[in-house]
Amino acid sequence: MKDSQQLNFLNGTIKESSTRENKAKGLKDSSRSKNEQHEILNLQQLPMNVLILDTETTGLDNENDDCLEVGSILFNVATRSVLAQQSFLLPVEKNNAEKINNIPAEITRLPQPLSEAIRYFESLVQASDAIVAHNAEFDKKWFGLKKLPEIEKKWICSMDDISWPDDRQLKSRPSVRDLALAYGVPVWSAHRALTDCIYIAEVFKRCSELENLLIGALEPKVLLRADISYEQRYLAKNAGFRWNDAIKGAWSRKMSRRDARKLEFPFHEIDVHD
């Protein structure tokens, strides 16, 4: 499909999404039972298209390092289908993370239609209702810097925000590799942006409860501090809490109040404005 045809398709997707949202609002305003209204609110929270996104960078510090690759897949939730996919390189002088991502700096400087690629990426963002990234806090900090556009969409972290089913026997913060293998997705490579996006898309295709997982992932999060002894620290670690991260000298994690009720140890909420 030519670029112009793809952009027309994406514009049509945006219009259809807007029409469906208006219909949902009309349903919400009608007189219905509380249970029906609750179901409608959940449906309104459900993203119809998500943009699965990944970045490769020259280091961890977005002030001193650079993003050198972006990969993305526009994924339709209802049909479990890939609508579009893209990856592109951004020119850098050196890549201190080459041993990890196997991207030599010199190939990033080869001629390519970068400005067109960024415009197309922006159209993919516009066609999505939410952005999905594995370790979203890391990926989103590169956008709005240098050549990459700002992204003003809701973000879903497939590592921290999605509560994967217990029968998959995953760690509380699974790697992309472990997540893929848990859903029977073959792992043939790692640490290229589009490849990691493909793994997440393939997991989503195999996930029968995807709608509920995404709705849960979009629930408001609160910062929790684990109230445990040193001997009990494994409980917090197994639940995805991190030591000395958001709160110095403590185990902490952001999660929804609904998921917090499942924790098997005491905790309390922290006011992030304190």
Secondary structure, 3 states (H helix, E strand, C coil): CCHHHHHHHHHHHHHHHHHHHHHHHHHHHCCCCHHHHHHHHHHHHCCCEEEEEEEEECCCCCCCCCEEEEEEEEEECCCCEEEEEEEEECCCCCCCCHHHHCCCHHHHCCCCCHHHHHHHHHHHHHCCCEEEECCHHHHHCCCCCCCCCCCCCEEEECCCCCCCCHHHCCCCCCCHHHHHHHCCCCCCCCCCHHHHHHHHHHHHHHCCCHHHHHHHHCCCCEEEEECCCHHHHHHHHHCCCEECCCCCCCEEEEECHHHHCCCCCCEEEECCCC
